[in-house]
Amino acid sequence: MRTYLDCYPCFLRQTLAALRLITDREEEQKRILDLVMQTLPSLPLAHTPPRIAKTVYEIITRETGVEDPYREIKRTSNQQALAALPELTTIIRQKPDPLRAAASLAISGNLIDFGVQHEGFTLSNSLQSHFPDRFGLDDFSVFARQLPAVSKLLYIGDNAGEIVADKIFITFMKNAHPQLKVGFAVRGAPIINDVTMDDARQVGMDEVAVLVDSGCRAPALLEEEMSPEMADWFRQATMVIAKGQGNYESLSQSECDIFFLLQCKCPVVADDLNTPVGSMIFKYHPGSRGN
């Protein structure tokens, strides 16, 4: 998905939000915000939004020397979500279709996104109360038909906190299909509140999946920047699940088969998906070369 002019206010808002976590000096915030505004015109609209966001955050890191301004927010998000894990698991087990309920929870967890939200999430309003039976785009039946034949599944993560819901979904997939080997991909470096190797280990994701460093320093998977390990998983997996708007923006034109799971949180993505803002998305993207 290419970048649209409507994305530019979001880049600037994200810049200011990150800077306010780093410094309260308004003159310093303005100086770096000016640098970002000077850089944006040189970046082609043909680039995906995550690719441009990568450049924006490189400026922030270079100018402030702070690589991970969301470190404590991510840690707290993970802790709060972990505290809810037993209750959430119990609720899912009581549902008529536990696997679909776990998928619904995983998509609901995508609300935990500091790249889109102006304020922090409230766990009770994001994870604990969201098990909708209907998705705005619903290819779950395609997923359910394919899953029994899958031996190697690549799950591309998105945000801290949210990854606890991903862990629950992966657990229910593996309970139903013990043959399943899962790789869970994390970002190659901190960016916004996206999941890193440290976040994945904090929630015990390594208990249910092989942790894979994507090598990407963007808020999404960029196919042209994958680490060798990530490239192997991406090419060899018999199913790929990509979580969140960023991964949809970067991979929506991929030649690979991908299931996109996300909350549609902005008008640009909503228009691209032809669905209302706020929709829960479980979308199958049939690639031209398959997996």
Rosetta silent file (secondary structure, phi, psi, omega in degrees, C-alpha in Angstrom):
SEQUENCE: MRTYLDCYPCFLRQTLAALRLITDREEEQKRILDLVMQTLPSLPLAHTPPRIAKTVYEIITRETGVEDPYREIKRTSNQQALAALPELTTIIRQKPDPLRAAASLAISGNLIDFGVQHEGFTLSNSLQSHFPDRFGLDDFSVFARQLPAVSKLLYIGDNAGEIVADKIFITFMKNAHPQLKVGFAVRGAPIINDVTMDDARQVGMDEVAVLVDSGCRAPALLEEEMSPEMADWFRQATMVIAKGQGNYESLSQSECDIFFLLQCKCPVVADDLNTPVGSMIFKYHPGSRGN
SCORE:     score description
SCORE:     0.000 S_00000001
   1 L     0.000  128.646 -179.119    0.000    0.000    0.000 S_00000001
   2 L   -77.654  170.457  176.609    1.434    3.358   -0.987 S_00000001
   3 L   -85.857  141.645  177.206    1.518    6.453    1.208 S_00000001
   4 L  -113.301  161.104 -179.938   -1.252    9.047    0.895 S_00000001
   5 L   -59.164  -30.555  178.490   -1.194   12.733    1.780 S_00000001
   6 L   -63.339  -17.551  179.997   -3.510   11.942    4.689 S_00000001
   7 H   -75.229  -22.629 -172.342   -0.616    9.990    6.231 S_00000001
   8 H   -64.401  -43.821  175.563    1.545   13.073    6.711 S_00000001
   9 H   -58.711  -32.039  179.023   -0.255   14.524    9.758 S_00000001
  10 H   -68.080  -40.972  177.190    0.104   11.086   11.348 S_00000001
  11 H   -59.213  -42.543 -178.536    3.881   11.059   10.774 S_00000001
  12 H   -70.668  -39.900  177.782    4.152   14.441   12.467 S_00000001
  13 H   -62.676  -42.410  178.127    1.857   13.469   15.340 S_00000001
  14 H   -62.923  -39.390  178.312    3.917   10.316   15.941 S_00000001
  15 H   -60.191  -48.784 -177.859    7.104   12.384   15.909 S_00000001
  16 H   -65.546  -39.436  179.358    5.793   14.799   18.512 S_00000001
  17 H   -61.744  -43.683  178.885    4.435   11.999   20.706 S_00000001
  18 H   -65.395  -43.134 -178.819    7.819   10.252   20.731 S_00000001
  19 H   -63.423  -35.145  179.772    9.680   13.493   21.393 S_00000001
  20 H   -69.699  -20.466  172.741    7.445   14.311   24.359 S_00000001
  21 H   -78.873  -21.233 -174.099    8.478   11.021   25.925 S_00000001
  22 H   -95.481  -42.279 -175.333   12.129   11.968   25.484 S_00000001
  23 L  -147.906  147.865  174.738   12.287   15.656   26.397 S_00000001
  24 L  -100.936    9.354  179.041   10.048   18.412   27.726 S_00000001
  25 L   -82.750  109.694 -175.085   12.127   21.103   26.001 S_00000001
  26 H   -62.877  -35.932 -179.354    9.810   22.626   23.433 S_00000001
  27 H   -66.066  -34.458  177.002   12.626   24.184   21.425 S_00000001
  28 H   -71.801  -41.680  175.738   14.254   20.755   21.043 S_00000001
  29 H   -57.456  -45.085 -178.712   10.950   19.169   20.070 S_00000001
  30 H   -66.464  -39.074 -179.092   10.446   21.864   17.430 S_00000001
  31 H   -59.708  -45.230 -178.012   13.967   21.508   16.065 S_00000001
  32 H   -74.999  -36.146  175.605   13.524   17.796   15.413 S_00000001
  33 H   -61.020  -39.192  176.542    9.961   18.210   14.189 S_00000001
  34 H   -62.253  -41.106  178.478   11.308   20.750   11.676 S_00000001
  35 H   -61.804  -41.527  177.995   13.908   18.210   10.502 S_00000001
  36 H   -63.805  -44.049 -179.782   11.187   15.641    9.922 S_00000001
  37 H   -64.686  -32.294  177.224    9.078   18.156    8.006 S_00000001
  38 H   -71.998  -27.731 -176.832   12.092   19.035    5.855 S_00000001
  39 H   -84.136  -37.022 -174.409   12.712   15.356    5.090 S_00000001
  40 H   -53.393  -40.760 -179.191    9.171   14.236    4.254 S_00000001
  41 H   -61.533  -21.844 -178.219    8.971   16.053    0.866 S_00000001
  42 H   -85.740   -5.635 -176.519   11.937   14.022   -0.414 S_00000001
  43 L   -97.883  124.331 -174.272   10.252   10.668    0.288 S_00000001
  44 L   -66.044  143.877  174.614    8.152    9.275   -2.593 S_00000001
  45 L   -63.798  -19.869  178.175    4.464    8.610   -2.124 S_00000001
  46 L   -67.646  -20.473  176.401    5.158    5.247   -3.751 S_00000001
  47 L   -68.100  150.883  174.789    6.866    4.177   -0.518 S_00000001
  48 L   -73.988  155.292  177.012    4.718    2.346    2.019 S_00000001
  49 H   -55.375  -41.273  178.455    3.830    4.262    5.221 S_00000001
  50 H   -63.523  -32.812  178.817    6.035    1.979    7.386 S_00000001
  51 H   -66.641  -39.389  176.566    9.023    2.643    5.140 S_00000001
  52 H   -69.563  -40.810  178.459    8.557    6.393    5.593 S_00000001
  53 H   -59.662  -35.750  176.799    7.961    5.942    9.323 S_00000001
  54 H   -57.513  -46.010  178.950   11.290    4.142    9.533 S_00000001
  55 H   -62.905  -41.327  179.148   13.044    7.250    8.188 S_00000001
  56 H   -59.427  -46.847 -177.773   11.140    9.462   10.615 S_00000001
  57 H   -73.137  -26.515  173.017   12.190    7.393   13.622 S_00000001
  58 H   -63.571  -38.291  176.693   15.773    7.227   12.407 S_00000001
  59 H   -64.086  -45.254 -179.277   15.816   11.034   12.602 S_00000001
  60 H   -60.324  -46.510 -179.173   14.387   10.958   16.131 S_00000001
  61 H   -65.176  -44.995 -178.947   16.954    8.407   17.317 S_00000001
  62 H   -61.604  -41.473 -173.200   19.880   10.162   15.620 S_00000001
  63 H   -81.827  -25.683 -177.597   18.978   13.585   17.023 S_00000001
  64 H  -105.589  -22.267 -175.064   18.096   12.520   20.575 S_00000001
  65 L    76.765    6.543 -179.702   20.318    9.488   21.101 S_00000001
  66 L  -104.770  116.584 -175.976   17.277    7.654   22.530 S_00000001
  67 L   -85.308  -30.051 -171.838   16.548    4.395   20.740 S_00000001
  68 L  -136.941   74.833 -179.137   13.489    3.229   22.671 S_00000001
  69 L   -66.245  -17.812 -178.267   11.333    6.028   24.148 S_00000001
  70 L   -96.467   12.020 -173.615    8.432    3.583   24.596 S_00000001
  71 H   -52.926  -53.382 -176.219   10.450    1.081   26.644 S_00000001
  72 H   -69.337  -36.106  177.638    8.550    1.531   29.937 S_00000001
  73 H   -62.436  -41.743  179.148    5.169    1.814   28.202 S_00000001
  74 H   -65.088  -43.620 -179.225    5.803   -1.485   26.443 S_00000001
  75 H   -60.645  -43.866  179.149    6.886   -3.193   29.648 S_00000001
  76 H   -65.664  -41.853  177.683    3.750   -1.999   31.436 S_00000001
  77 H   -58.212  -45.243  179.375    1.524   -3.038   28.524 S_00000001
  78 H   -63.173  -42.690 -178.846    3.005   -6.531   28.613 S_00000001
  79 H   -64.009  -44.026 -179.766    2.594   -6.806   32.385 S_00000001
  80 H   -64.757  -42.522 -179.961   -1.047   -5.717   32.305 S_00000001
  81 H   -66.896  -39.967  177.723   -1.882   -8.073   29.468 S_00000001
  82 H   -61.179  -36.918  179.133   -0.099  -10.980   31.174 S_00000001
  83 H   -62.994  -28.520 -179.043   -2.175  -10.389   34.303 S_00000001
  84 H   -88.195   -8.883 -172.053   -5.322  -10.876   32.201 S_00000001
  85 H   -57.500  -47.449 -178.672   -4.056  -14.019   30.428 S_00000001
  86 H   -60.705  -44.002 -179.707   -5.615  -16.670   32.734 S_00000001
  87 H   -64.526  -42.330 -179.735   -9.056  -15.019   32.679 S_00000001
  88 H   -63.534  -41.353  178.939   -8.944  -14.524   28.919 S_00000001
  89 H   -62.720  -41.151  178.683   -7.962  -18.149   28.357 S_00000001
  90 H   -63.020  -43.637  179.551  -10.859  -19.326   30.526 S_00000001
  91 H   -60.287  -44.959 -178.132  -13.331  -17.149   28.617 S_00000001
  92 H   -63.040  -41.737 -179.627  -12.131  -18.506   25.268 S_00000001
  93 H   -60.582  -26.515 -177.652  -12.426  -22.126   26.409 S_00000001
  94 L   -87.102   -6.213 -179.031  -16.099  -21.500   27.219 S_00000001
  95 L   -77.480  152.114  178.265  -16.908  -20.157   23.745 S_00000001
  96 L   -59.225  -37.047  177.978  -18.686  -22.385   21.178 S_00000001
  97 L  -125.223   87.582 -174.966  -15.741  -21.991   18.771 S_00000001
  98 H   -58.030  -37.069 -178.156  -12.627  -21.393   20.894 S_00000001
  99 H   -66.177  -42.036  177.051  -10.289  -20.981   17.908 S_00000001
 100 H   -65.378  -39.314  177.521  -12.464  -18.264   16.381 S_00000001
 101 H   -63.541  -39.379  177.778  -12.766  -16.582   19.787 S_00000001
 102 H   -65.890  -37.496  176.015   -8.970  -16.648   20.152 S_00000001
 103 H   -64.651  -41.470  178.759   -8.643  -15.080   16.703 S_00000001
 104 H   -61.607  -42.156  176.942  -11.156  -12.415   17.706 S_00000001
 105 H   -61.939  -43.420 -179.092   -9.142  -11.664   20.845 S_00000001
 106 H   -60.492  -40.545  178.612   -5.929  -11.414   18.821 S_00000001
 107 H   -69.251  -40.001  178.118   -7.531   -8.861   16.503 S_00000001
 108 H   -60.545  -34.920  179.174   -8.969   -6.932   19.459 S_00000001
 109 H   -62.040  -20.028  179.829   -5.473   -6.738   20.907 S_00000001
 110 H   -67.657   -6.750  172.422   -4.466   -4.665   17.887 S_00000001
 111 H   -63.801  -23.849 -176.556   -6.134   -1.713   19.628 S_00000001
 112 L   -80.804   82.930 -171.706   -2.908   -1.408   21.639 S_00000001
 113 L  -143.399  102.121 -178.116   -1.139    0.819   19.124 S_00000001
 114 L   -80.321   -4.226  171.444    0.677    3.996   20.169 S_00000001
 115 L   -77.946  -18.418 -177.968    1.427    4.780   16.525 S_00000001
 116 L  -113.656  -42.306 -175.172   -2.275    5.471   16.019 S_00000001
 117 L   -75.410  149.085  175.580   -3.724    6.292   19.426 S_00000001
 118 L   -85.663  -23.236 -179.192   -3.352    9.688   21.034 S_00000001
 119 L  -132.871  167.983  179.300   -3.496    8.196   24.513 S_00000001
 120 L   -67.606  162.108 -179.261   -2.650    4.906   26.155 S_00000001
 121 L   -84.607  158.712  168.881   -5.017    1.981   26.066 S_00000001
 122 L  -109.436  119.084 -172.270   -7.195    0.721   28.885 S_00000001
 123 H   -55.647  -40.820 -177.806   -6.882   -3.018   29.036 S_00000001
 124 H   -63.408  -23.577  179.564  -10.484   -3.557   30.120 S_00000001
 125 H   -95.287   -2.044 -177.248  -11.621   -1.711   27.000 S_00000001
 126 H  -117.187  -62.640 -176.569   -9.309   -3.538   24.638 S_00000001
 127 L   -86.475  -52.073 -164.954   -8.591   -7.145   25.502 S_00000001
 128 L   -69.835  -25.222 -173.387  -10.999   -8.242   28.203 S_00000001
 129 L  -109.546    8.394 -173.863  -14.296   -7.103   26.683 S_00000001
 130 L  -116.000  101.770  170.156  -13.787   -7.838   22.973 S_00000001
 131 L  -136.513   58.345 -176.356  -14.895  -11.170   21.555 S_00000001
 132 L   -64.850  142.719  179.486  -17.044  -10.063   18.600 S_00000001
 133 L   -81.388  -19.352 -176.531  -18.663  -12.828   16.594 S_00000001
 134 L  -117.443  141.063  174.363  -18.530  -10.864   13.362 S_00000001
 135 L  -110.216  147.724  177.941  -15.586   -9.418   11.467 S_00000001
 136 L   -61.926  -41.522  169.791  -15.871   -6.577    8.965 S_00000001
 137 E  -122.239  121.840 -167.450  -13.931   -8.716    6.503 S_00000001
 138 E  -126.463   95.124  173.636  -14.256  -12.377    7.407 S_00000001
 139 L  -109.729   26.137 -179.236  -12.031  -15.015    5.803 S_00000001
 140 H   -59.980  -36.563 -178.896  -11.799  -17.066    8.991 S_00000001
 141 H   -62.927  -34.524  176.457  -13.425  -20.041    7.257 S_00000001
 142 H   -64.854  -45.830  177.554  -10.611  -20.030    4.676 S_00000001
 143 H   -58.706  -47.144 -177.192   -8.070  -20.006    7.493 S_00000001
 144 H   -64.325  -34.018  177.764   -9.839  -22.827    9.353 S_00000001
 145 H   -70.585  -36.564 -176.395   -9.890  -24.995    6.214 S_00000001
 146 H   -79.434  -31.913 -169.319   -6.206  -24.474    5.519 S_00000001
 147 H   -56.463  -41.445 -177.613   -4.853  -24.797    9.069 S_00000001
 148 H   -59.055  -25.270 -178.728   -5.009  -28.627    9.438 S_00000001
 149 H   -92.753   -1.331 -176.091   -2.582  -29.024    6.521 S_00000001
 150 L   -84.063  130.532  176.680   -0.124  -26.396    7.793 S_00000001
 151 L  -106.723  -30.027 -176.471    3.159  -27.658    9.232 S_00000001
 152 E  -133.614  114.792 -175.262    5.114  -24.391    9.466 S_00000001
 153 E  -116.647  128.820  174.392    3.344  -21.135   10.326 S_00000001
 154 E  -101.886  123.306 -179.416    4.943  -17.681   10.393 S_00000001
 155 E  -114.397  111.669 -176.327    3.187  -15.208   12.682 S_00000001
 156 E   -92.392  111.056 -174.542    4.380  -11.624   12.171 S_00000001
 157 L   -74.700  171.386 -178.193    3.839   -9.699   15.398 S_00000001
 158 L  -128.932  -81.675 -171.241    2.876   -6.076   15.862 S_00000001
 159 E  -114.546  153.648  170.376    2.644   -4.380   19.260 S_00000001
 160 L   -61.791  157.282 -175.615    3.681   -4.998   22.848 S_00000001
 161 L    78.164  -60.377  174.886    0.762   -5.906   25.097 S_00000001
 162 H   -53.106  -31.982 -174.539   -1.100   -7.148   22.046 S_00000001
 163 H   -65.853  -19.334  174.141    1.356  -10.027   21.844 S_00000001
 164 H   -67.336  -40.379  174.899   -0.253  -11.681   24.872 S_00000001
 165 H   -64.526  -37.524  176.057   -3.436  -12.045   22.804 S_00000001
 166 H   -62.599  -41.559 -179.832   -1.270  -13.403   19.962 S_00000001
 167 H   -61.407  -40.502  178.492    0.245  -15.928   22.365 S_00000001
 168 H   -64.115  -44.346  179.430   -3.217  -17.119   23.349 S_00000001
 169 H   -61.144  -45.506  178.671   -4.254  -17.483   19.692 S_00000001
 170 H   -61.852  -40.952  179.581   -1.079  -19.432   18.877 S_00000001
 171 H   -59.972  -44.769 -179.708   -1.652  -21.665   21.905 S_00000001
 172 H   -69.401  -33.765  174.883   -5.170  -22.568   20.762 S_00000001
 173 H   -62.925  -44.306 -177.440   -3.937  -23.208   17.216 S_00000001
 174 H   -71.913  -32.487  176.266   -1.264  -25.581   18.528 S_00000001
 175 H   -62.866  -39.139 -178.897   -3.689  -27.294   20.912 S_00000001
 176 H   -77.598  -27.408 -175.300   -5.958  -28.054   17.944 S_00000001
 177 L  -137.583   82.626 -174.001   -3.071  -28.998   15.640 S_00000001
 178 L   -59.795  -19.903 -179.077   -0.084  -30.384   17.598 S_00000001
 179 L   -73.304  -10.130 -170.486    1.966  -30.810   14.406 S_00000001
 180 L   -72.138  126.176  170.563    2.175  -27.035   13.994 S_00000001
 181 E  -105.876  126.320 -173.814    5.579  -25.356   14.212 S_00000001
 182 E  -117.284  133.405  169.046    5.239  -21.592   14.684 S_00000001
 183 E  -107.819  131.395  179.910    7.753  -18.809   14.138 S_00000001
 184 E  -110.981  115.477 -174.456    6.947  -15.476   15.764 S_00000001
 185 E   -90.771  133.905  178.733    8.597  -12.506   14.033 S_00000001
 186 E  -119.339  166.096  178.957    9.644   -9.409   15.974 S_00000001
 187 L   -69.205  152.612 -179.301   11.095   -6.070   14.904 S_00000001
 188 L   -79.008  -11.281  179.021   14.834   -5.797   14.369 S_00000001
 189 L  -162.050  158.246  179.682   15.046   -2.694   16.582 S_00000001
 190 L   -62.343  136.237  172.283   12.733   -0.683   18.870 S_00000001
 191 L  -156.668  126.348 -172.519   10.209    1.522   17.064 S_00000001
 192 L    48.676 -135.411  177.499    7.053    2.994   18.645 S_00000001
 193 L  -105.570   26.505 -179.373    5.527    0.257   20.862 S_00000001
 194 E   -68.522  153.787 -174.233    6.184   -2.512   18.338 S_00000001
 195 L   -72.453  132.906  172.957    7.281   -5.893   19.621 S_00000001
 196 L  -114.167  177.062  178.598   11.004   -6.593   19.985 S_00000001
 197 H   -58.361  -41.180  179.714   12.817   -9.738   21.079 S_00000001
 198 H   -61.777  -41.776  179.836   12.828   -8.479   24.687 S_00000001
 199 H   -63.990  -44.270 -178.721    9.049   -7.951   24.628 S_00000001
 200 H   -62.055  -40.629  179.038    8.412  -11.405   23.199 S_00000001
 201 H   -69.545  -34.825 -179.446   10.563  -13.015   25.881 S_00000001
 202 H   -59.647  -37.549 -178.099    8.882  -10.963   28.615 S_00000001
 203 L   -93.276    3.506  178.594    5.486  -12.516   27.816 S_00000001
 204 L    73.922   30.566  178.316    6.908  -16.017   27.289 S_00000001
 205 H   -62.497  -27.972  179.340    6.244  -16.149   23.563 S_00000001
 206 H   -68.245   -7.440  174.832    9.210  -18.497   23.278 S_00000001
 207 H   -76.298  -22.422 -175.173    7.093  -21.088   25.128 S_00000001
 208 L  -123.159   -7.352 -176.261    4.819  -21.466   22.090 S_00000001
 209 L  -152.931  157.245  169.744    6.902  -20.281   19.129 S_00000001
 210 E   -78.790  126.718 -179.595   10.400  -19.901   17.734 S_00000001
 211 E   -82.890  131.344 -174.985   11.331  -16.230   18.033 S_00000001
 212 E  -123.771  121.092  175.226   12.533  -14.745   14.747 S_00000001
 213 E   -79.082  114.482 -176.293   14.337  -11.407   14.425 S_00000001
 214 L   -67.202  -23.228 -175.085   12.913   -9.901   11.238 S_00000001
 215 L    81.673   -5.227 -175.088   15.918   -7.615   10.798 S_00000001
 216 L   -92.178  133.080 -179.839   13.501   -4.784    9.957 S_00000001
 217 L  -105.584   30.337  177.881   13.829   -1.455   11.738 S_00000001
 218 L  -116.693  163.958  177.689   10.414   -0.237   10.551 S_00000001
 219 L   -79.963   48.358 -178.505    6.989   -0.552   12.228 S_00000001
 220 L   178.369  173.573  172.526    6.216   -3.463    9.881 S_00000001
 221 L   -88.541  123.030  174.051    7.896   -6.204    7.894 S_00000001
 222 L  -105.129  115.488 -173.684    9.735   -4.830    4.858 S_00000001
 223 H   -59.209  -32.821 -177.018   10.441   -7.718    2.488 S_00000001
 224 H   -76.031   -8.009 -177.148   13.516   -6.014    1.058 S_00000001
 225 H  -119.715   13.539 -177.299   15.123   -5.730    4.524 S_00000001
 226 L   -65.535  143.752  171.636   14.456   -9.169    6.013 S_00000001
 227 L   -67.751  160.637  177.578   17.223  -10.958    7.892 S_00000001
 228 H   -56.134  -41.351  179.028   18.345  -14.286    6.385 S_00000001
 229 H   -62.738  -43.845  179.973   16.491  -16.186    9.119 S_00000001
 230 H   -64.718  -42.469  179.736   13.346  -14.179    8.497 S_00000001
 231 H   -60.399  -38.638  178.180   13.592  -14.661    4.729 S_00000001
 232 H   -63.560  -45.832  178.851   13.807  -18.423    5.230 S_00000001
 233 H   -63.376  -43.012 -175.840   10.696  -18.453    7.401 S_00000001
 234 H   -63.998  -37.058 -177.961    8.818  -16.146    5.025 S_00000001
 235 H   -82.542  -32.219 -172.355    9.581  -18.340    2.004 S_00000001
 236 H   -95.346  -17.998 -178.475    9.199  -21.743    3.632 S_00000001
 237 L   -62.643  139.843  176.845    6.138  -21.201    5.848 S_00000001
 238 L   -88.760   -6.666  170.059    2.999  -22.937    4.636 S_00000001
 239 E  -151.333  140.716  176.644    0.904  -20.198    6.246 S_00000001
 240 E  -124.276  128.778  172.972    1.683  -16.562    7.094 S_00000001
 241 E  -115.245  127.216  179.422   -0.326  -14.443    9.541 S_00000001
 242 E  -118.569  123.297 -176.964    0.495  -10.722    9.661 S_00000001
 243 E   -95.786  140.271  166.729   -0.850   -8.637   12.517 S_00000001
 244 H    91.437  163.697 -178.749   -1.710   -4.944   12.475 S_00000001
 245 H   -63.641  -42.323 -177.305   -2.101   -2.012   10.127 S_00000001
 246 H   -59.391  -45.304  179.041    1.620   -1.548    9.543 S_00000001
 247 H   -67.113  -32.678  174.553    2.094   -5.088    8.289 S_00000001
 248 H   -66.010  -44.575 -178.781   -0.969   -4.701    6.081 S_00000001
 249 H   -60.218  -37.393 -175.275    0.408   -1.445    4.653 S_00000001
 250 H   -86.914  -23.979 -171.773    3.768   -3.034    3.865 S_00000001
 251 H  -116.956    4.023 -175.074    2.611   -6.469    2.685 S_00000001
 252 L   -65.783  -18.427  176.532   -0.740   -5.877    0.982 S_00000001
 253 L  -106.340   13.686 -177.561    0.940   -6.187   -2.433 S_00000001
 254 L   -63.879  151.136  175.423    3.088   -9.176   -1.487 S_00000001
 255 L   -80.323   -8.185 -179.166    3.345  -12.130   -3.847 S_00000001
 256 L   -90.191  152.356  170.476    2.915  -14.468   -0.856 S_00000001
 257 L   -68.636  131.024 -178.569   -0.328  -15.829    0.584 S_00000001
 258 E  -144.733  139.145  167.698   -1.001  -13.929    3.821 S_00000001
 259 E   -98.187  121.684  178.604   -3.784  -13.726    6.375 S_00000001
 260 E   -98.737  125.587  176.782   -4.084  -10.148    7.660 S_00000001
 261 E  -120.390  119.456 -176.208   -5.496   -9.672   11.161 S_00000001
 262 E  -162.228  161.413  165.420   -6.026   -6.081   12.279 S_00000001
 263 E   -94.425  128.134  179.083   -8.249   -3.393   13.674 S_00000001
 264 L   -80.700  104.192 -168.520   -8.970   -0.820   10.957 S_00000001
 265 L  -109.313   -2.158  179.927   -7.963    2.341   12.812 S_00000001
 266 L  -144.139  153.685 -176.630   -7.563    5.048   10.169 S_00000001
 267 H   -61.339  -31.784 -177.868   -9.484    6.286    7.103 S_00000001
 268 H   -64.942  -48.473  178.485   -6.591    5.581    4.710 S_00000001
 269 H   -67.396  -38.297  178.597   -6.462    1.884    5.565 S_00000001
 270 H   -59.762  -43.534  178.749  -10.270    1.752    5.711 S_00000001
 271 H   -63.731  -41.107 -178.865  -10.486    3.110    2.157 S_00000001
 272 H   -64.499  -35.072  179.907   -7.883    0.629    0.939 S_00000001
 273 H   -89.375   -9.040 -177.116   -9.835   -2.241    2.493 S_00000001
 274 L    57.294   50.528 -178.369  -13.208   -0.751    1.510 S_00000001
 275 L  -146.604  155.151 -179.045  -14.484   -1.136    5.060 S_00000001
 276 L   -67.297  151.188  170.959  -15.493    1.293    7.849 S_00000001
 277 L   -58.492  137.929 -178.743  -13.016    2.616   10.387 S_00000001
 278 L    97.512   -6.536 -178.273  -13.206    0.422   13.469 S_00000001
 279 L   -68.236  145.211  170.308  -13.761   -2.812   11.553 S_00000001
 280 E   -89.335  125.902 -172.453  -12.234   -6.068   12.770 S_00000001
 281 E  -115.296  125.463  168.660  -10.378   -7.570    9.818 S_00000001
 282 E  -127.704   89.782 -169.075   -9.565  -11.218    9.116 S_00000001
 283 E  -114.965  131.730  174.780   -8.562  -11.003    5.463 S_00000001
 284 E   -93.817  126.761  177.108   -7.006  -13.600    3.194 S_00000001
 285 E  -110.649  103.448  177.859   -4.597  -12.235    0.591 S_00000001
 286 L   -78.923  111.322 -178.704   -3.899  -14.878   -2.068 S_00000001
 287 L   -75.976  169.024 -177.333   -0.454  -14.110   -3.418 S_00000001
 288 L   -80.150  -19.769 -179.027    0.692  -14.799   -6.936 S_00000001
 289 L  -117.721   -7.415  179.242    3.348  -17.340   -5.928 S_00000001
 290 L    71.092 -170.657 -179.836    1.906  -18.810   -2.733 S_00000001
 291 L  -117.982    0.000    0.000    4.032  -20.037    0.163 S_00000001
